[in-house]
């Protein structure tokens, strides 16, 4: 699954939730939380930008 996110959503994830998320996933391998696999920034030729998070 791929989801686009706003820049403020990315900042919230990176600075507030990411460390707790990583700790939780490491300590709970059978957790039902989605696994995050990547965070990418895509810039199109016409200047449109998308922040994309990849998970399952």
C-alpha positions in Angstrom: 0.0 0.0 0.0 1.2 3.5 -0.8 -0.2 6.6 0.8 0.6 10.2 0.2 1.1 12.5 3.2 1.3 16.2 3.8 4.7 17.6 4.9 3.3 18.4 8.4 2.1 14.7 8.7 5.6 13.5 7.9 7.2 15.8 10.5 4.7 14.5 13.1 5.6 10.9 12.3 9.4 11.6 12.3 9.6 13.7 15.5 6.8 12.4 17.7 5.9 8.8 16.8 8.8 7.1 15.0 11.0 6.2 18.0 8.0 4.8 19.9 6.9 2.9 16.8 10.3 1.4 16.2 10.5 0.3 19.9 7.0 -1.1 19.8 7.7 -3.1 16.6 11.0 -4.4 18.0 9.4 -5.5 21.3 6.2 -6.9 19.8 7.0 -8.8 16.6 3.4 -10.0 16.3 2.0 -6.5 16.6 -1.0 -5.7 14.3 0.4 -2.3 13.5 1.3 -1.8 9.8 5.0 -2.2 9.0 6.5 1.0 7.5 9.1 0.3 4.8 10.0 3.7 3.3 9.3 7.4 3.1 10.0 9.0 -0.2 9.6 12.4 -1.8 8.5 12.5 -5.4 8.8 15.8 -7.4 7.1 15.9 -10.8 8.4 17.9 -13.8 5.7 20.5 -13.3 6.8 21.1 -9.7 4.1 19.1 -7.8 5.6 17.3 -4.8 4.3 14.2 -3.0 5.5 12.7 0.2 4.8 9.0 0.1 4.9 6.4 2.9 5.1 2.7 2.0 3.7 0.1 4.3 1.7 -3.1 4.5 
